[in-house]
Every structure is written in C-alpha cells, then in structure tokens.
Amino acid sequence: LLVLTALLPLTAARAQDERTVVDLDLVADDVSDPVETSILYSRQTFGSAEQASVATAFDGADALASGSLQSGVGEAAATDTEGTAVTGRPLLFVDPTAGPEQALFDAFEEAGFADVQRMGGTTRVATASLVAEYVLANSDTTPAYLSRAFGTAEDTDTAYADSSALGGWAASTGNPILLTATESLSLETSLLLQQGDIERVEIVGGPEAVSDDVEQALVDMGLEVIRTEGDTRDQTAVAIADARGAADAGDAPRVIVTEGFAEDFF
C-alpha cells in the first residue's frame, strides 16, 4: 500500500441531478477493469486531492485495510465534487504486473509526487497493523474494527466478504481496520492491541468469519467488544449500514451496490 503526496486532480464528475442510479462499472471484453473502476469511484467523491492511497488491483486485502486512510487522517486536504474543502484520500488501484516493484515506486517519484510512503508488512495482517499504527499516531481515535484476514480452502474470496462493506465505514469514522485469522487472534493484531491505544473492538462478521475464541481473547485483554453481523455477507453489509445510522436507503445520502458473490471478486 502506497500513500502519495502531491496535488492530484481527479476531474470529478458533477453530482447527478435527478438520477437515482449511476453505473460506475467499466467493462472491457466482459471483464471489469479494477484500475479504471477505482478512478470512476474516486471521481464520485473527490474533485481533487493532495494525497492518494494506491494498492494492488489483484488482491483486495491491503486495499480493504486502508479504509481509515480514506477518511483523511493525517491532514490530507481535498475537495469534494462541488469544490468544497474536505479531508480525504481516494483509493486507486495499480497493476502490479506492469513492472518490478521498485520500478513502480520510482515511477511515482519521477511523476512528481513529493512524498511516496510505503505501508507494507510481510503479511496482509501485518500491513493492516502498520496502517492502524499510522492512524493511531495521527488521530485520537480509540475504537478499531476487526475482520477476517483469510478465506477458506474452498473459497478464498470469503476473506473479503465482510470487509468489502467495512471499508466505507472505516472511511467515514477514521477507525482502523485490523485483520485476524478466523480461529485464533493473529499475532500482529494481538501485539498492536496490547499497546493499549485501542479501547473498543467492533468485530465485523459472524463466528464463522471471526470465531468466538477470537472474541473471548479480546475480552480477556480487557477490551470492549461489539459484533456486527448477519447470517450472510449481504446481511452483514446491511447490518453495517444500520450501525452507521442508515436503517434503510432513505437514511443514506447515497448507496453503493456491488457484486459480493462472484468468482474473482478482486
């Protein structure tokens, strides 16, 4: 996950007057292009931004853990689609096969970005912890979200079933997203929680995603623990919306509907 610092004009699309549905999916040869789609999503929120988060388009783990960075924690100045000053960072995808990792890193610097920072751990769990450390160091937030880090042998995409809806919640609150193995609390996450900066953990997903043993481990650490869940991934997404104060679509300024069951989710 890279964080770029520079003026980033996005040439935002204006608000869609009198329209209730905006199709943001860009499809080429019947395959969605996640790089182009991430730009279209960003244009619906930002007119311009001084910083952006950049993650691989081929694996959603790092991108989904970056939700809190999109809130603008760390004084990331931007404008919305109407030109009003806000704080925030768009999340953009890149194709990691386009060149060697260092060449990609150098390309951003050569393009004129003043500061390129990498938040990269040896695992997706470690990367999420690094993002959380940045958020905690640059804000006074004390809650965090906890979601499953891995899928199952039969369906690896279940890793993203709950956290795909969680990203927007983290972006609105600025609370970090932590990841864990399903059956036991992952070491990197446990070590971060033991530092004492986080006081409340909101588990997202049912026990099949984040087990009761993980929940008990959190309680034993003296943390306040809440669980937001549904019987299925779509019901969990609805439960997240409800927790955010949108009991139905009329309570939300806009609703994003995405495919949550297809193969090759990312």
KAZIMO-V818521 format. One line per field, one symbol per residue. ss: DSSP state (2 for helix, 1 for strand, 0 for the rest). psi: psi as a letter, one per 30 degrees, with the letter a starting at -180 (. if undefined). burial: 1 if it has 24 or more other C-alpha atoms within 12 Angstrom, else 0. A space follows every 10 residues. Layout:
ss->???
psi->???
burial->???
//
This chain:
ss->0111111110 0000000000 0000001100 1102222222 2220011111 1111110002 2222202222 2000001111 0000111001 1111022200 2222222222 0000111100 0002222222 2222222000 0011111100 0000022222 0022222222 2220011111 0000002222 2220000001 1111000000 0222222222 0001111100 0022222222 2220000022 2000000000 000000
psi->kkjkjlkjkf ikklkikgkf kjjgkjkkhg kkjfeeeeee eeffekelkf llkklkffkf eeeefgefff fgkghjklla fggkklklkl kkkljfffll eeeeeeeeef fgkekjkkjj lfleeeeeee eeeeeefglg kflllklkfl alefjffffg eefeffeeee effgklklll leflkkeeee eeeffgfkfk kjkjlaffej lfeeeeeeef fgkkkkkjll fleeeeeeee eeffgiflff fkflkkklkg fllhe.
burial->1111110111 0110000000 0000000000 0001101111 1111111111 1111111011 1111111111 1111011111 1000011111 1111000000 0001100100 0000011111 0001111111 1111110010 1111111111 1000001111 1111111111 1011111111 1101110111 0110001111 1111111111 1001101100 0010111111 0011011111 1010000000 0000010001 000011
//
